[in-house]
Amino acid sequence: MNRFFGQCMIALLGIGLMLSACNKENDVKKEDWKDKDDYCYELIFPIKYLMPDGSTLTANDKESLALDIKTWYNNHPDVEEKASLKFPVTVSYGDGIEKTFDNKKDMEWAGKACGEKEWEKDFCFDFVYPITFIIPNKGSSITVNSEESLETSLKDWYEANPDAKEELQLQYPVSITMEDGLTKTIENETDMEWAKKACGEEAWDKKDCFELVYPISFTMPDGSTIAGDDEDALWQSVKDWYEANPTVEEKPQLQFPIQIELEDSLIKTIENEEDMKWAKKACMDKDWEEEACFELIFPVNVNMPDGTTITGDDEDALWQSVKDWYEVNPTVEEKPQLQFPVDIIYEDGTSKSINNEEEMIDAKKEC
């Protein structure tokens, strides 16, 4: 358990600092500077932001932008007005093509087109072309003959209809090809939702660093129990239940305790939903730790949201103490803050003192 939960301590206290560097995240509109993680294009730096006092911030990368915006709002604690992206801006698509947007409206169609394109890419199946999109309330449609033309077709439509509020609707039935080569016919939106949920479960399994140990059971919204000896059987039984209860939107509840198998074949018992959340968080943060080229030198101190301080003599002990604090304070969402200065040690054995958040961000960037 210690090794497992300890995997994300540095991530929580390290990358958490980077994410909190723009602690007024709502002050910068998300759609203004989302990058390729969510869209099919990437902003080309430098970019500029117009601040509420009329000043301009120029940044050469996303990290420095977050830090500059945080510093500005720290110096203007009473200001609630949001910063705004200054146009024109230039973006780069995955195929190397660059496009310049002169205003926010021009940028909106790009986000919509990406949303439609990523919608298909994120799934575990491919459409069998051609497919048709219906334009609601227009009596017309768009037929797409290939995956390559999908983005262009949607882009052209959104450019021709910049004020459109309705979303394009996929015309059923459609055929999809699964990753194993199996072709399946999707008759309606309900079937499509189940296909997407199946992909979601698959993505969840790939993202997490553990697997559920079967059999497991679910409590359904009507109080009944569904048990499954393997993933496919359980999923089919749950699907059948919802098809028999189409008006129910409440989710099934996993019955605890359950066991999970970690990547090193270690079996761990999960007693409740809170333990499961921490297990998932450990997996999500694990990627950051694997990319980091240094570790914290213990003991270290962490300032908790209520003003108390937690000290850990090693990674496992600190993580367990932080976990215990949040279990006692389940409604608190604010992250703990690493108490500076701290020392870090690199893979080559050299050490360095980190005096503040900015230096921690620089250390991560150097990796």
Contacts in CASP RR format, 6 or more apart in sequence:
PFRMAT RR
TARGET T0000
AUTHOR 0000-0000-0000
METHOD contacts of the structure
MODEL  1
MNRFFGQCMIALLGIGLMLSACNKENDVKKEDWKDKDDYCYELIFPIKYL
MPDGSTLTANDKESLALDIKTWYNNHPDVEEKASLKFPVTVSYGDGIEKT
FDNKKDMEWAGKACGEKEWEKDFCFDFVYPITFIIPNKGSSITVNSEESL
ETSLKDWYEANPDAKEELQLQYPVSITMEDGLTKTIENETDMEWAKKACG
EEAWDKKDCFELVYPISFTMPDGSTIAGDDEDALWQSVKDWYEANPTVEE
KPQLQFPIQIELEDSLIKTIENEEDMKWAKKACMDKDWEEEACFELIFPV
NVNMPDGTTITGDDEDALWQSVKDWYEVNPTVEEKPQLQFPVDIIYEDGT
SKSINNEEEMIDAKKEC
1 268 0 8 1.000
2 316 0 8 1.000
2 319 0 8 1.000
2 320 0 8 1.000
3 264 0 8 1.000
3 266 0 8 1.000
3 316 0 8 1.000
4 262 0 8 1.000
4 266 0 8 1.000
4 268 0 8 1.000
4 279 0 8 1.000
4 282 0 8 1.000
5 278 0 8 1.000
5 279 0 8 1.000
5 282 0 8 1.000
5 316 0 8 1.000
5 319 0 8 1.000
5 320 0 8 1.000
5 323 0 8 1.000
6 282 0 8 1.000
6 315 0 8 1.000
6 316 0 8 1.000
6 319 0 8 1.000
7 209 0 8 1.000
7 282 0 8 1.000
7 285 0 8 1.000
7 286 0 8 1.000
7 289 0 8 1.000
8 281 0 8 1.000
8 282 0 8 1.000
8 284 0 8 1.000
8 285 0 8 1.000
8 286 0 8 1.000
8 288 0 8 1.000
8 289 0 8 1.000
8 319 0 8 1.000
9 296 0 8 1.000
9 315 0 8 1.000
9 318 0 8 1.000
9 319 0 8 1.000
9 322 0 8 1.000
10 288 0 8 1.000
10 289 0 8 1.000
10 292 0 8 1.000
10 295 0 8 1.000
10 296 0 8 1.000
10 315 0 8 1.000
11 285 0 8 1.000
11 286 0 8 1.000
11 288 0 8 1.000
11 289 0 8 1.000
11 292 0 8 1.000
12 281 0 8 1.000
12 285 0 8 1.000
12 319 0 8 1.000
12 322 0 8 1.000
12 335 0 8 1.000
12 336 0 8 1.000
13 296 0 8 1.000
13 300 0 8 1.000
13 302 0 8 1.000
13 336 0 8 1.000
13 338 0 8 1.000
14 288 0 8 1.000
14 338 0 8 1.000
14 360 0 8 1.000
14 364 0 8 1.000
15 285 0 8 1.000
15 288 0 8 1.000
15 364 0 8 1.000
16 335 0 8 1.000
17 337 0 8 1.000
17 338 0 8 1.000
17 357 0 8 1.000
17 360 0 8 1.000
17 361 0 8 1.000
18 63 0 8 1.000
18 66 0 8 1.000
18 360 0 8 1.000
18 361 0 8 1.000
18 364 0 8 1.000
20 335 0 8 1.000
20 337 0 8 1.000
20 357 0 8 1.000
21 63 0 8 1.000
21 66 0 8 1.000
21 67 0 8 1.000
21 70 0 8 1.000
21 357 0 8 1.000
21 361 0 8 1.000
22 28 0 8 1.000
22 66 0 8 1.000
22 67 0 8 1.000
22 69 0 8 1.000
22 70 0 8 1.000
23 70 0 8 1.000
23 73 0 8 1.000
24 69 0 8 1.000
24 70 0 8 1.000
24 73 0 8 1.000
26 82 0 8 1.000
27 69 0 8 1.000
27 73 0 8 1.000
27 80 0 8 1.000
27 81 0 8 1.000
27 82 0 8 1.000
27 83 0 8 1.000
28 49 0 8 1.000
28 69 0 8 1.000
28 82 0 8 1.000
28 83 0 8 1.000
29 82 0 8 1.000
29 84 0 8 1.000
29 85 0 8 1.000
31 107 0 8 1.000
31 108 0 8 1.000
31 111 0 8 1.000
32 84 0 8 1.000
32 85 0 8 1.000
32 104 0 8 1.000
33 43 0 8 1.000
33 47 0 8 1.000
33 62 0 8 1.000
33 65 0 8 1.000
33 85 0 8 1.000
35 42 0 8 1.000
35 43 0 8 1.000
35 62 0 8 1.000
36 42 0 8 1.000
36 94 0 8 1.000
38 114 0 8 1.000
38 118 0 8 1.000
39 110 0 8 1.000
39 111 0 8 1.000
39 114 0 8 1.000
39 115 0 8 1.000
39 118 0 8 1.000
40 93 0 8 1.000
40 94 0 8 1.000
40 113 0 8 1.000
40 114 0 8 1.000
40 115 0 8 1.000
40 117 0 8 1.000
40 118 0 8 1.000
40 151 0 8 1.000
41 91 0 8 1.000
41 92 0 8 1.000
41 93 0 8 1.000
41 94 0 8 1.000
41 99 0 8 1.000
41 110 0 8 1.000
41 114 0 8 1.000
42 91 0 8 1.000
42 92 0 8 1.000
42 94 0 8 1.000
43 89 0 8 1.000
43 90 0 8 1.000
43 91 0 8 1.000
44 89 0 8 1.000
44 90 0 8 1.000
44 91 0 8 1.000
44 92 0 8 1.000
44 98 0 8 1.000
45 59 0 8 1.000
45 60 0 8 1.000
45 61 0 8 1.000
45 62 0 8 1.000
46 58 0 8 1.000
46 59 0 8 1.000
46 60 0 8 1.000
47 58 0 8 1.000
47 59 0 8 1.000
47 65 0 8 1.000
47 85 0 8 1.000
47 86 0 8 1.000
47 89 0 8 1.000
48 56 0 8 1.000
48 57 0 8 1.000
48 58 0 8 1.000
48 59 0 8 1.000
48 85 0 8 1.000
48 86 0 8 1.000
49 56 0 8 1.000
49 57 0 8 1.000
49 59 0 8 1.000
49 65 0 8 1.000
49 69 0 8 1.000
49 83 0 8 1.000
49 84 0 8 1.000
49 85 0 8 1.000
49 86 0 8 1.000
50 56 0 8 1.000
50 83 0 8 1.000
50 84 0 8 1.000
50 85 0 8 1.000
50 86 0 8 1.000
51 57 0 8 1.000
51 72 0 8 1.000
51 83 0 8 1.000
52 76 0 8 1.000
52 79 0 8 1.000
52 81 0 8 1.000
52 82 0 8 1.000
52 83 0 8 1.000
53 76 0 8 1.000
53 79 0 8 1.000
55 72 0 8 1.000
56 86 0 8 1.000
57 65 0 8 1.000
57 68 0 8 1.000
57 69 0 8 1.000
57 72 0 8 1.000
57 83 0 8 1.000
59 65 0 8 1.000
59 68 0 8 1.000
63 361 0 8 1.000
63 365 0 8 1.000
67 358 0 8 1.000
67 361 0 8 1.000
69 83 0 8 1.000
72 83 0 8 1.000
73 79 0 8 1.000
85 104 0 8 1.000
87 101 0 8 1.000
87 102 0 8 1.000
87 103 0 8 1.000
87 104 0 8 1.000
87 107 0 8 1.000
88 100 0 8 1.000
88 101 0 8 1.000
88 102 0 8 1.000
88 103 0 8 1.000
89 100 0 8 1.000
89 101 0 8 1.000
89 107 0 8 1.000
90 98 0 8 1.000
90 99 0 8 1.000
90 100 0 8 1.000
90 101 0 8 1.000
91 98 0 8 1.000
91 99 0 8 1.000
91 100 0 8 1.000
91 101 0 8 1.000
91 110 0 8 1.000
92 98 0 8 1.000
93 99 0 8 1.000
99 110 0 8 1.000
101 107 0 8 1.000
101 110 0 8 1.000
105 162 0 8 1.000
108 162 0 8 1.000
109 155 0 8 1.000
109 158 0 8 1.000
109 159 0 8 1.000
109 162 0 8 1.000
110 155 0 8 1.000
112 154 0 8 1.000
112 158 0 8 1.000
113 151 0 8 1.000
113 154 0 8 1.000
113 155 0 8 1.000
113 158 0 8 1.000
114 151 0 8 1.000
116 150 0 8 1.000
116 151 0 8 1.000
116 154 0 8 1.000
116 168 0 8 1.000
117 150 0 8 1.000
117 151 0 8 1.000
117 154 0 8 1.000
120 126 0 8 1.000
120 127 0 8 1.000
120 147 0 8 1.000
120 150 0 8 1.000
122 199 0 8 1.000
122 203 0 8 1.000
123 195 0 8 1.000
123 196 0 8 1.000
123 199 0 8 1.000
124 178 0 8 1.000
124 179 0 8 1.000
124 198 0 8 1.000
124 199 0 8 1.000
124 200 0 8 1.000
124 202 0 8 1.000
124 203 0 8 1.000
125 176 0 8 1.000
125 177 0 8 1.000
125 178 0 8 1.000
125 179 0 8 1.000
125 184 0 8 1.000
125 195 0 8 1.000
125 199 0 8 1.000
126 147 0 8 1.000
126 176 0 8 1.000
126 177 0 8 1.000
127 147 0 8 1.000
127 174 0 8 1.000
127 175 0 8 1.000
127 176 0 8 1.000
127 177 0 8 1.000
128 174 0 8 1.000
128 175 0 8 1.000
128 176 0 8 1.000
128 177 0 8 1.000
128 183 0 8 1.000
129 144 0 8 1.000
129 145 0 8 1.000
129 146 0 8 1.000
129 147 0 8 1.000
130 143 0 8 1.000
130 144 0 8 1.000
130 145 0 8 1.000
130 146 0 8 1.000
131 143 0 8 1.000
131 144 0 8 1.000
131 170 0 8 1.000
131 171 0 8 1.000
131 174 0 8 1.000
132 141 0 8 1.000
132 142 0 8 1.000
132 143 0 8 1.000
132 144 0 8 1.000
132 170 0 8 1.000
132 171 0 8 1.000
133 141 0 8 1.000
133 142 0 8 1.000
133 143 0 8 1.000
133 144 0 8 1.000
133 154 0 8 1.000
133 168 0 8 1.000
133 169 0 8 1.000
133 170 0 8 1.000
133 171 0 8 1.000
134 141 0 8 1.000
134 168 0 8 1.000
134 169 0 8 1.000
134 170 0 8 1.000
134 171 0 8 1.000
135 141 0 8 1.000
135 142 0 8 1.000
135 157 0 8 1.000
135 166 0 8 1.000
135 168 0 8 1.000
135 169 0 8 1.000
136 166 0 8 1.000
136 167 0 8 1.000
136 168 0 8 1.000
136 169 0 8 1.000
137 166 0 8 1.000
141 171 0 8 1.000
142 153 0 8 1.000
142 154 0 8 1.000
142 157 0 8 1.000
142 168 0 8 1.000
144 150 0 8 1.000
144 153 0 8 1.000
154 168 0 8 1.000
157 168 0 8 1.000
158 164 0 8 1.000
170 192 0 8 1.000
172 186 0 8 1.000
172 187 0 8 1.000
172 188 0 8 1.000
172 189 0 8 1.000
172 192 0 8 1.000
173 185 0 8 1.000
173 186 0 8 1.000
173 187 0 8 1.000
173 188 0 8 1.000
174 185 0 8 1.000
174 186 0 8 1.000
174 192 0 8 1.000
175 183 0 8 1.000
175 184 0 8 1.000
175 185 0 8 1.000
175 186 0 8 1.000
176 183 0 8 1.000
176 184 0 8 1.000
176 186 0 8 1.000
176 195 0 8 1.000
177 183 0 8 1.000
177 184 0 8 1.000
178 184 0 8 1.000
184 195 0 8 1.000
186 192 0 8 1.000
186 195 0 8 1.000
190 243 0 8 1.000
190 246 0 8 1.000
194 239 0 8 1.000
198 235 0 8 1.000
201 231 0 8 1.000
201 235 0 8 1.000
205 211 0 8 1.000
207 283 0 8 1.000
207 284 0 8 1.000
208 279 0 8 1.000
208 280 0 8 1.000
208 283 0 8 1.000
209 262 0 8 1.000
209 263 0 8 1.000
209 282 0 8 1.000
209 283 0 8 1.000
209 286 0 8 1.000
210 260 0 8 1.000
210 261 0 8 1.000
210 262 0 8 1.000
210 263 0 8 1.000
210 268 0 8 1.000
210 279 0 8 1.000
210 283 0 8 1.000
211 260 0 8 1.000
211 261 0 8 1.000
212 231 0 8 1.000
212 258 0 8 1.000
212 259 0 8 1.000
212 260 0 8 1.000
212 261 0 8 1.000
213 258 0 8 1.000
213 259 0 8 1.000
213 260 0 8 1.000
213 261 0 8 1.000
213 267 0 8 1.000
214 228 0 8 1.000
214 229 0 8 1.000
214 230 0 8 1.000
214 231 0 8 1.000
214 234 0 8 1.000
215 227 0 8 1.000
215 228 0 8 1.000
215 229 0 8 1.000
216 227 0 8 1.000
216 228 0 8 1.000
216 234 0 8 1.000
216 254 0 8 1.000
216 255 0 8 1.000
216 258 0 8 1.000
217 225 0 8 1.000
217 226 0 8 1.000
217 227 0 8 1.000
217 228 0 8 1.000
217 254 0 8 1.000
217 255 0 8 1.000
218 225 0 8 1.000
218 226 0 8 1.000
218 227 0 8 1.000
218 234 0 8 1.000
218 238 0 8 1.000
218 252 0 8 1.000
218 253 0 8 1.000
218 254 0 8 1.000
218 255 0 8 1.000
219 225 0 8 1.000
219 252 0 8 1.000
219 253 0 8 1.000
219 255 0 8 1.000
220 226 0 8 1.000
220 238 0 8 1.000
220 241 0 8 1.000
220 252 0 8 1.000
221 245 0 8 1.000
221 248 0 8 1.000
221 250 0 8 1.000
221 251 0 8 1.000
221 252 0 8 1.000
222 245 0 8 1.000
222 248 0 8 1.000
224 241 0 8 1.000
225 255 0 8 1.000
226 234 0 8 1.000
226 237 0 8 1.000
226 238 0 8 1.000
226 241 0 8 1.000
226 252 0 8 1.000
227 234 0 8 1.000
228 234 0 8 1.000
228 237 0 8 1.000
238 252 0 8 1.000
241 252 0 8 1.000
242 248 0 8 1.000
254 273 0 8 1.000
254 276 0 8 1.000
256 270 0 8 1.000
256 271 0 8 1.000
256 272 0 8 1.000
256 273 0 8 1.000
256 275 0 8 1.000
256 276 0 8 1.000
257 269 0 8 1.000
257 270 0 8 1.000
257 271 0 8 1.000
257 272 0 8 1.000
258 269 0 8 1.000
258 270 0 8 1.000
259 267 0 8 1.000
259 268 0 8 1.000
259 269 0 8 1.000
259 270 0 8 1.000
260 267 0 8 1.000
260 268 0 8 1.000
260 270 0 8 1.000
260 279 0 8 1.000
261 267 0 8 1.000
261 268 0 8 1.000
262 268 0 8 1.000
268 279 0 8 1.000
270 276 0 8 1.000
270 279 0 8 1.000
274 327 0 8 1.000
274 330 0 8 1.000
278 323 0 8 1.000
291 367 0 8 1.000
292 364 0 8 1.000
292 367 0 8 1.000
293 346 0 8 1.000
293 347 0 8 1.000
293 366 0 8 1.000
293 367 0 8 1.000
294 344 0 8 1.000
294 345 0 8 1.000
294 346 0 8 1.000
294 347 0 8 1.000
294 352 0 8 1.000
294 363 0 8 1.000
294 367 0 8 1.000
295 344 0 8 1.000
295 345 0 8 1.000
296 315 0 8 1.000
296 342 0 8 1.000
296 343 0 8 1.000
296 344 0 8 1.000
297 342 0 8 1.000
297 343 0 8 1.000
297 344 0 8 1.000
297 345 0 8 1.000
297 351 0 8 1.000
298 312 0 8 1.000
298 313 0 8 1.000
298 314 0 8 1.000
298 315 0 8 1.000
298 318 0 8 1.000
299 311 0 8 1.000
299 312 0 8 1.000
299 313 0 8 1.000
299 314 0 8 1.000
300 311 0 8 1.000
300 312 0 8 1.000
300 318 0 8 1.000
300 338 0 8 1.000
300 339 0 8 1.000
300 342 0 8 1.000
301 309 0 8 1.000
301 310 0 8 1.000
301 311 0 8 1.000
301 312 0 8 1.000
301 338 0 8 1.000
301 339 0 8 1.000
302 309 0 8 1.000
302 310 0 8 1.000
302 311 0 8 1.000
302 312 0 8 1.000
302 318 0 8 1.000
302 322 0 8 1.000
302 336 0 8 1.000
302 337 0 8 1.000
302 338 0 8 1.000
302 339 0 8 1.000
303 309 0 8 1.000
303 336 0 8 1.000
303 337 0 8 1.000
303 338 0 8 1.000
303 339 0 8 1.000
304 310 0 8 1.000
304 322 0 8 1.000
304 325 0 8 1.000
304 336 0 8 1.000
305 329 0 8 1.000
305 332 0 8 1.000
305 334 0 8 1.000
305 335 0 8 1.000
305 336 0 8 1.000
306 329 0 8 1.000
306 332 0 8 1.000
308 325 0 8 1.000
309 339 0 8 1.000
310 318 0 8 1.000
310 321 0 8 1.000
310 322 0 8 1.000
310 325 0 8 1.000
310 336 0 8 1.000
311 318 0 8 1.000
312 318 0 8 1.000
312 321 0 8 1.000
322 336 0 8 1.000
325 336 0 8 1.000
326 332 0 8 1.000
338 360 0 8 1.000
340 354 0 8 1.000
340 355 0 8 1.000
340 356 0 8 1.000
340 357 0 8 1.000
341 353 0 8 1.000
341 354 0 8 1.000
341 355 0 8 1.000
341 356 0 8 1.000
342 353 0 8 1.000
342 354 0 8 1.000
343 351 0 8 1.000
343 352 0 8 1.000
343 353 0 8 1.000
343 354 0 8 1.000
344 351 0 8 1.000
344 352 0 8 1.000
344 354 0 8 1.000
344 363 0 8 1.000
345 351 0 8 1.000
346 352 0 8 1.000
352 363 0 8 1.000
354 360 0 8 1.000
354 363 0 8 1.000
END
